[in-house]
Amino acid sequence: MIYLSPPPMNPLSRALAAVIAVLALVAAFFFGLIVLALAVGISLLFWLGFRLRLWWIMRHLPPGDATLAGTPEKGEVIEAEYTVVSRDED
């Protein structure tokens, strides 16, 4: 293995290096935990905002109309008259 500096030979300095390495790993773990908690919190806020907006929209729909405006119920037929308009000039 290639080292930037050789491993310490003194047992006291080896123990100190091990303690510093463990502290660095623990700090990295808690930093990751904080980042994860922030990500979960932010996504929870976005979800809550979305649900609040959806509740606000559904609140203003007429009673008994559980679907969004203009969306037909399943199996409902929409009848309409139409005229075919050709882009080709005949």
C-alpha positions, -999 to 999 in steps of 0.1 A, spaced: 0 0 0 12 35 -8 9 60 21 13 98 20 31 94 53 40 61 69 18 48 97 29 60 131 51 35 150 44 48 185 14 30 201 2 62 217 1 80 183 -16 50 167 -43 51 194 -47 88 189 -50 83 151 -76 56 157 -96 79 180 -95 107 155 -106 83 127 -135 71 148 -145 107 156 -144 116 119 -166 86 111 -191 96 138 -192 132 126 -197 121 90 -226 98 102 -243 126 121 -238 151 92 -255 126 69 -283 121 94 -288 159 95 -289 161 57 -314 132 56 -336 149 82 -336 181 63 -345 163 30 -374 145 47 -386 177 64 -385 197 31 -403 170 12 -429 168 40 -435 205 37 -439 202 -1 -464 173 4 -483 193 30 -485 223 7 -497 201 -21 -524 185 1 -535 219 14 -538 232 -22 -558 201 -33 -581 205 -2 -586 242 -11 -595 233 -47 -619 205 -37 -635 228 -12 -646 252 -39 -662 225 -61 -700 223 -59 -713 197 -34 -717 163 -48 -692 169 -76 -663 148 -63 -644 149 -96 -624 178 -110 -643 202 -132 -648 189 -167 -638 153 -160 -665 128 -169 -674 99 -146 -663 65 -157 -688 51 -182 -704 85 -188 -709 94 -225 -703 130 -236 -724 140 -266 -715 169 -288 -719 181 -323 -689 188 -344 -679 200 -379 -649 185 -398 -627 213 -410 -602 203 -437 -569 222 -440 -567 211 -477 -586 235 -499 -606 214 -524 
